[in-house]
């Protein structure tokens, strides 16, 4: 596989900040076809601390490609992960929805694999340790692997043993040598972040024991396609997976998909269970057949997705402009990475949405990348009572509207932007 540098580096170590791939990261073929351009965008989690930082903000191409050989939807422009993840301010522990999801997830893995105190569960990109904490509470040995230094420190402070490093094929072998084989290797919303996806799964296969499972959870490309979830696209998300693409990818690491579960988080995800040398299970075959029928693995389907994306942008801008012209005040709710893709692609700045609010204390007091909306505490909504709230974290809309019952009872209304703008 090859990659071509797009721009000169600004790093001290002479590594390029940005590379442009000419080959598919899954199958290695030079068969990438671009179907959507979201424009040059800042890094979606690179929040700014002060207006003095605005002028130095960097932007990078954010375009989607389809591999005509293996059907993987992906980015070809790759930002150095050391730049993306050195300091990170997304933490999993601030959402009650994710907390409940994690408890059920841990129990499902323990029940399926029959895990006990002698077994080791390793989570790759373990963030603040919220999921691993559920395994620990159920009596299972745990180990986290987290590349972001600040988030790894948070996990350690919570009693979650964490290796602060990037995971790879070689790291899988090294962790097995230092900690023993794992009964389960878990990757939640991380496989899409990895440029060497095949190497990542090969490392996971090296770390897991022969009877164990490699379990990955990823946003499902079918949901993205059907619900026009273009805001799930940002520089950290290099891949957008169908089960068809995951099956082919797993085979490169000697892993077969024995089970696929649909889970509702993050706008619709799939939890995929790999085992060494396994044949596709019944749920796997059902997904593969359905994807064949609905055209998920065709370029034409993604061309239609691009057309619907452009239409959604126009509808949302028209709605916000109309409300603003009528003298209505609009605030945002949430400062998720997906929200920053939406704000930048749609050109929604402080003229339309003067600020957004968030429950993550690491984000409060910052400014969103690109459009520079101030991030304020969630309590601001009831204090200032804007007539409308644009829910940028729309995948948690039900939770958010429940939390903001007082705002709603006082007459406030919500705008859900995806798949088409609607007022609730």
Secondary structure, 3 states (H helix, E strand, C coil): CCEEECCCCCCCCCCCCEEEECCCCCCCCCCEEEEEECCCECCCCCCECCHHHHHHCCCECCEEEEECCCCCEEECEEECHHHHHCCCCCCHHHCHHHHHHHHHHHHHHHHHHCCCCCCEEEEECCCCCHHHHHHHHCCCEEEEECCCHHHHHHHHHCCCCEECCCCCHHHHHHHHHHHCCEEEEEEECCHHHCCCHHHHHHHHHHHEEEEEEEEEEEEEHHHHHHCCCHHHCCCCCCEEECHHHHHHHHHCCCEEEEEEEEECHHHCEEEEEEEECCCCCHHHHHHHHHHHHHCCCCHHHHHHHHHHHHHHHHHHHHHHHHHHHCCCCEEEECCCHHHHHHHHHHCCCCCCCCEEEECCCCCCCCECCCCCCEEEECCHHHHHCCCEEEECCHHHHHHHHHHCHHHHHCCCEEEECCCCCEEC
